[in-house]
Amino acid sequence: MTAPPRGGEAIFGRPLLERLLASCERVGIKRFFIQATAEEREQLARSMGRFAGRPEVRVVDSFEELLNGPNRIDPSAPCLALNGNLVISSWFLNRIVAEGEHQGGRVTTMLSADPERAGSIAIGPVAEFVRAGVAAGTSARTASCLPFALNGRPEDREEAEMRLACSLKQETAATDAFLARHLDRNLSWRISVRLARIRGVTANLVTVANTAVGLLCGWMFASPSYWVRMAAAILFLVSITVDGVDGEIARLTMTESKFGGMLDKVTDNVVHVAIFAGIFVGCYRTSGSAAYLYLIPVVLIGFSLCAIATYRAFRVHGADAEEWISRVDRTSGRDFAYLLVLLAAVNRLNYFAWGVAFGTYVFAFGLMWLTQYRWGRAETGAGPNSAPAEEL
């Protein structure tokens, strides 16, 4: 890449250049080459963040060094060339790299979505970029949303952050359930973009706060009062929408972690148990039937079986494993929150209690059977590996 003049400008609290390098690293790029003048190098080091001083990041005077210098690289090696003050997500960059792998030795270029089209991303053999420049390329097309280049306008940074947040809907479309994709995400990304700009607000903090709201909903569902249970259903629906915010903030600020992902999964399950238990207790208190109390251990066992079935399903390998996992994610989503609002409105939460008590077993055993079937069809051995791209 050529050294971005605005590489030190912060996007969600992280320098633009550091974001670019981190995004490229996440899509599998192993080596980085940045063309910069002597005057630019001091500013460059401050903009790299955690990449400063790392051996895989080299600053060069000219890209000619890549073909003619002592550490020259294979001219036919795949290369991702970035030009301009680009703002882009790892997910979007991964799509561009995947498309480029099917172009053979051709160079393809995507122009940035800003009015000036001042930035570009191109992929192709290293030699093509060295001979014709970083912006070289054929089959050029213009992006519709990302990447977006910062060109000095006061509103550029805010526009770039809004585009990053809006693109989260595309990132999660494959795994979100229907209502979550079309309703929840349209609201959650707008909340996320505002919270991500506030210093001190972290994804884990949002997870903990939302868990507290979920537990409160479970306590409210245990009430015999119609209006309290109605309020619980509405509040839980709000909580479901906010549930996506923690992950969105983590992606926007590039602070994803295994701990954060595990915390989110564990707290979601804790909230589910609290919600189901609260509904059963509420049904018992309104009807006086002890059958609802006996349903609590029944649904806990069923819920545990669902967790085991989902874990096994995520371990399926094969050519279409990604699509399979996306389907599992969609079917195990939390769209049932909308059904809860409807049933609470007509005062029929007891229907949900009986349905979930035995529906968990149907889901668990059905998923186990499908997983076992797919395991039998799963392909053995790894697919062809593509060489990781260099980056200019």
N, C-alpha and C positions, 0 to 999 in steps of 0.2 A: 504494500500500500504506500501511497505517497503520504507524507506527514500531514494530517488534517490541521489546517490553521487554527481551528477552534477545538482542538483535541482536549483542552483543559476545561471546557464548558461542562457543567454538571447536568446530567440527566438523571432525575430521581436520586440525587446525591452522589452520583458516581461519575468521574470524568469520562467524556465521550470516547477518548482513545482507549481507556481501560475497558469500557463496555464493548468496543469493537473487538479487541483482542480476546476478551472472555467469551464473546459469542462465537468467534471463530474456533476457539479451543473446544467449546462444547459440541461442535459439529465434527470434531475429529482432526482438525488441522494441527500439525505437530511443529512446524517451523514458520517463523514470521520474519519478513524482511520489510523494513521501513526506510524509504528514501527520504533523506532530510539533509539540509545544508548545515554548516557548522553553527550558524546563528540559531537554527531551529532546535538543535540537539538539547540544549539546557531546558527549554520549555517542554520538550518531548519527554524527558525523564520524569518531570513532575506530573505529566498527564497519564503515564503508564500505570500508576498505582502499584498493585502487587506484581505487575509484570516487569517492573524496572529491575535491571541487572540479571534477568534470567537468561541463560545461555541460548535458549531456543529463539530468543528475540534479538535480531541483528539490525543495527542501523547502518545503512550503506549510503555512499555518496551517489552512486548510480546503479541501476539494475544490471548494467553491463557486467558488473562484478559476479553476477550469478552464473554467467556462462564463460567468462574469461579469467576470473580470479583463481586464487589457489584452492578455494573451497567451492569450486563450481559444482552445479547440480545438473542432472540429466535434462537436456533441452526439451524432451518430450514429457517430462513430469507434469501431472495436472496441477494447475495453479488457480487460485482465487485472487483476483485483483480488485482492490477497493480504491476508489478515488473520491475525494471530497469529505465533508463533515457529516458522515452518514450516521443516522440513527436507525437501528434495525434490531429485530428480536432473533434469538437463536433458532426458534421454530421456523421463521421465515427464511433465514439463511440456510437452514437444513434443506428446505424445499428447493432452493436455488442450486445447492450442491447436488442434490438428487437428480434434478433436471439436467445439469451439466454432464453427469456421468453417462447419459444416454446420447450425447452429442458427438462422441468419438473424438477426433482431433480438431473439431471445429471450435471456434471461439464464439460464445454468445454473451450478449451484454444486456443488462437491464438498467435503464436510466431511473434516477430518483424521482419521487412523486412531487417534489416542490415545484413551484411555478417556473423557476429557471432551469430545471433539469440539470442542476449543477453537480450532482454526484452520480456515480455509476458503480455497478458490480458486474464483473465479467469473469468467466471461467473458461479455461482452455490450457493448451501447453505453455510452459514457461517461455519458450523461445519466441512465441508469437507476441507476447507482451513486451519482451525486451526489445524486439525489433521495431514494434509499432507504437509502443507506449502503453501505459496502464489502462487507458481508456479504449484501447483497441477492441474491435469486436464486430461480428456480423450478426445478423438476426436480432438487432437491437429492438427492445420494446420498452415501453414506459410503465413504471409501477403505478398501481392504482391507490395504494395506501402507504406501504413501506417498500423500500427504504425512503427516508425523508432526509434531505440535506439542510443543515443550518447555514444560512447565508447572510446573517447579520441583521435581519429584521428583529425588532423587539419581541414580536409574537412567535418567533421560530421555536424557541425552547418549549413553550406551552403547547404549541401545535404538535411538536414531535412527541411529547409525553402523552397527549391525548390519543394520538395515532397508535402508540405502543399499547396503551390500555385497551383501546377499541379492538386491536388485533387479538386480544386474549379470547374473544368469542370464537375466532377461527381455530385457535390452538386447542380448545377444549370441545369443539363441536363433535369430534368422533367418540368421546366418552361421556358426554352429558346426556342425561335422559331428555325426552322430548320437551317437557315443560321447562326444565332447567335451562335448556339451550335457548328456547324462544322467549322466556320470561325472566328467569332469574339472572342470566348473564347480561341482559340488556340493562339491568339496574346495578348489578354488582360491580361492573367495571367502572361505572361512574363514581361509585363510592371509593373504589380502590385507588383511582388516580388522585383523589383528594387526600386520602389518608397517607398514601405513599410520599406525599410532599411534606408531611409533618414530621419534623425531627423527633425521634423517640418512639414513634409508632412502628412496631415491628409485627411481622406475621404471627409470631408466637403469642404476642400480647393479644392480638385480635382473636386467636384460637381460644385462649383461656377465657376472655371476656364472653365470647359467644357460647362457650361451654356452660358458663354460669347462667346465661339466658335459657339455654336448653334445659338445665336442671330445674330452673324456676318453672318452666312450662310443665315439666313432669309433676311437680308439686301442685300446680294449678289444676291439672287434669284430674287429680285425685279428689277435687272438691265436688260435693253433691250439687253445687249451684250451677244452673244452666249458663248463666252469664260469665261466670269464672272460667268454665270449660270452653266457652266460645272464645273468650279472650285468650286462653291458652293456645287454642288452635291457630288464631290469627298471629299471635306472637311467635309461635313455632314456625309459621310460614315465613315470617320476617327473618327468623334465625336461619332458616334454610338458605335464604338469599344471601345473607351475610356470611354463610359458611364458605362460600367461594372466595370471599375477599382475602382471607389469609394467604391462600395459595397465589392469588393474583398479586398481592403486595410483594410476596417473596420473589416472583418472577420479574416484576417491574424494577425492584431494587437489586436483583441478582443476588439474593441472600438465601436461596434454596438450600436446604440441608436435610440429611437423613433423619436427624432428630425431629425437625419440624414436620416432615411427612409422617413420621411415626406418631408424633403427638396428635396430629390432626385425625389420623385413623382411630387411635385409642379413644380420644375424647368423643368422636362421632358415635362410636359403639356404646360408650357410657351414657351418652344422651339418649340413644335409642332405647336402651334398657330402662332408663328413667321415664321416658315417654310411655312405653308400653306398660310398665308397672303402674304408673299414675292412672292410665286409662282403665286398667283392670280394677284398681282400688276405687276409682270414681264410679264405675259401673256397679260395684258391690254396694257402695254407699247409697246409690240412688235406687237400686232394685232390692237390696237386702239379700240377694242370692249369694251363698258362699261359693258357688261354682266359679265365680270370677276370680276368687282368691286361689282356687286350685289351678286355674289357668296360668298363673304367674310362673310356677316352675315348669309347666309344659312349654310355654313360649321361650323361657330361658334356654331350655335344652334345644328347642328348634332353632333359636338364634345362634347358639353355639355351632350347630350343624351347618347353618348357613355360612358362618365364618370359615369353617373348615372347608366347605365346598368351594367357596370363593378363592381361598388360598390355593387349593389344588388346581382350580381353573386357571389361575394366573401363571402356573408353572408349565402350561402347555407350550410346546415348541413346534415349529414347523413353518412352512412357507407362508401360511396365512395366520400365524399366531397373533400378529398385531391386531388384525381385524376381529379375531375371536375375543381378545382381551377387551377391545372396545365395546363389543356387544355385551360382555359380562358387566362392564362398568355401567352401561346404560340401563340394563335390567335390574341392577342392584342400587340404583340411584334413590333419591329421596323425593320423588314426585308424589309419594303417598301423602305428603303434607297438604296438598290441595284437596285430596279426598277427605282428610281429617276436618278441614274447614267446612266442607259440604255436609258431612255427617254430624258435626257439632251443631251446625245451623238447624238441622231438622231433628236434633236431639236423638240421634241414633248411633252414638259412639259404641254401643254394644255390638252392632254389626261388625265394626272394625275389630273389636276385641276377639270375637269368635273367628273372624276371617284370618287375622294375623296369627292366632294360636295354631291353626292347622295349615295355613298357607306357608308358613316358614318351612314346614316339613316337605311340602310339595316342591317348593323352590329348591331346597337343599338336595333332596334325592334326585330331582330332575337334573340339576346342574351336575351332580356327581356322575349320573349316567352319561350325560353329554360329554363331560370331561374324559371319562373312561373311553368313550367311543372315539373321541378325537385323538387321544393318546395312541390308540391302535392305528390311526391313520397318519400320525405325525411322521414327517420325513426324518431320517437319521442322517447325520453328517452336516457340516456347515456349508453354506452356499458360497458362491464365488466372492472373494474379497476384493474390493477396489483399493487401489493405492491411495493413501491419504493425500489430500492436496497440499501443496505449498501455498503460502500466501505472500503476495507482494504488497 
